[in-house]
Amino acid sequence: MAGLTALGYISGSGRLHRWDPRFKIVALIMVSLASLGTSLPVLSGACLLMLMVVIRAGVPPGALMRDLKPVVLLLLFIFLARALVTPGEQLFVLGPWPVTREGVIAGAAICSRLLLVLLAGVAVMASTRLSEIKAAVEWFLKPIPGVPEKRVGTMLSLIVRFLPHILDQARETGEAQRARGIENRKNPFYRVIRFSIPVLRRTFLTADQLALAMEARCYADDRTDAELVSDRSDWILMGTTVLLCLCLLMF
Amino acid sequence: MSFIEIRNLCHRFPDGTLGIDGIDLSIEKGEFVVIAGKNGSGKTTLLRHLNGLLTPSNGEVILDGMSVGQDPRRARRIVGMVFQDADSQIVGETVYEDAAFGPENLKLDREAIRQRVVNALAVVALERLSEQRPHILSGGEKRRLAIAGVLAMEPEVVVFDEPFSNLDYDGIRQVLTQMLTLHKVGKTLLVTTHDLEKVITHADRLVILFEGEVVRNGAPADLLEETENFGVRQPCAARLGGEVPSWLD
């Protein structure tokens, strides 16, 4: 049995779960944009607030930490890169490179920004069924001529559906390779190639099988989609989000 | 005319390999047929012609009086297919959502979909887990969900492709129980396997495929002695001259 992952819908009946998915997607975009124009202390506070929202959405903190570990490593890399290459007042020296105050602040701001957007995305995914995301995307794309909104919606929902599956396959492949001593090979390129080829092959095979299985169940663009209904409380929550985003921009 | 008529069915893959060659087979409504054969004998290829997932190089499949090629969507409504790998069959984010996928494709209204999903999940005893993420179900539960996804489309024929692979003893018994329940309510069942032990005692007929051809077709009791000539292990009890017991006993 696979472990519970943070990247996917988690059943619940809270306010976030009941919020119309169209509003959730708009709110996600607004938070992402607002994060571009705010300072580091406010961003840090927003990250903490968003972390609470994610946990309230039902995401187990342990699973969140485990699944976001690669992202945290990436953020660390970005932070170090900014801290080491940004010119400014020197704080200390790390090997041959000076770490600057401006670099540390810029690195922390970028990392907080990415983390905020990531946590907001996790909150939306955890509280929204795929069928609702699909229906919302279709609703947004419908007025745009020339865009096959049903197909785009299906592609998007399948990508989200397959994330945990691909992560599982990557984990299994990694374990199988460690069992055969891949760690003894120090060349990172060799390891990346040996890891990515089987994972990609398995992913493509699974995608082929899924396409067949969908066809066997009469899949077509024209199908019964999730119903999207919004009421006054959805608008109130949207208003609150707009206010919070304005606060982010003002401070 | 039988409910399913397979006439001179041939399938050649794009690389030139012959998957199945000149298969003629008739299956009556309500029959429980086991199709056995070793790996690569053409079992899965044959099944995929029953609902138009593959197009024959030659020959045809007639389903309830109409060729599958004429209307594949009709064929897919009549023939529900449970794939070997349940993981790649599951598309929903929750158990309920996955079972609803088929009825949604049939453009049913919400209430009809709900009714069908509730019924299908009840048949496979998964109603308790309807809000669970399929990703974290056990192997047996995933296979049962795959069955529920098919049942929600209310097909007349249910086709199982190697339904016992990767399942533990308990999972095999659960899936076997679902099969017998479906057979009891009149569904036509086609089951492919290379392991007869688990299912043959419940089957009405055994068809053996070898190198893409039907080499034996008849009552299981008459054919069990010959299975090993075609790469299919004879059930242990049959080797000892006894009757093969059910895995549910």
Chai-1 contact restraints between the chains, C-beta under 6 A:
chainA,res_idxA,chainB,res_idxB,connection_type,confidence,min_distance_angstrom,max_distance_angstrom,comment,restraint_id
A,M1,B,S138,contact,1.0,0.0,6.0,A-B,restraint_1
A,A2,B,H135,contact,1.0,0.0,6.0,A-B,restraint_2
A,A2,B,I136,contact,1.0,0.0,6.0,A-B,restraint_3
A,L4,B,I136,contact,1.0,0.0,6.0,A-B,restraint_4
A,Y9,B,E93,contact,1.0,0.0,6.0,A-B,restraint_5
A,S11,B,E131,contact,1.0,0.0,6.0,A-B,restraint_6
A,R129,B,E93,contact,1.0,0.0,6.0,A-B,restraint_7
A,L130,B,E93,contact,1.0,0.0,6.0,A-B,restraint_8
A,S131,B,E97,contact,1.0,0.0,6.0,A-B,restraint_9
A,P164,B,H135,contact,1.0,0.0,6.0,A-B,restraint_10
A,T206,B,S88,contact,1.0,0.0,6.0,A-B,restraint_11
A,Q209,B,S88,contact,1.0,0.0,6.0,A-B,restraint_12
A,L210,B,S88,contact,1.0,0.0,6.0,A-B,restraint_13
A,L212,B,L53,contact,1.0,0.0,6.0,A-B,restraint_14
A,A213,B,F83,contact,1.0,0.0,6.0,A-B,restraint_15
A,A213,B,Q89,contact,1.0,0.0,6.0,A-B,restraint_16
A,A216,B,N51,contact,1.0,0.0,6.0,A-B,restraint_17
A,A216,B,R76,contact,1.0,0.0,6.0,A-B,restraint_18
A,A216,B,M81,contact,1.0,0.0,6.0,A-B,restraint_19
A,R217,B,F101,contact,1.0,0.0,6.0,A-B,restraint_20
A,R217,B,G102,contact,1.0,0.0,6.0,A-B,restraint_21
A,R217,B,N105,contact,1.0,0.0,6.0,A-B,restraint_22
A,C218,B,R73,contact,1.0,0.0,6.0,A-B,restraint_23
A,C218,B,R76,contact,1.0,0.0,6.0,A-B,restraint_24
A,C218,B,N105,contact,1.0,0.0,6.0,A-B,restraint_25
A,Y219,B,N105,contact,1.0,0.0,6.0,A-B,restraint_26
A,A220,B,N105,contact,1.0,0.0,6.0,A-B,restraint_27
A,R223,B,E104,contact,1.0,0.0,6.0,A-B,restraint_28
A,R223,B,N105,contact,1.0,0.0,6.0,A-B,restraint_29
A,T224,B,E104,contact,1.0,0.0,6.0,A-B,restraint_30
A,T224,B,K107,contact,1.0,0.0,6.0,A-B,restraint_31
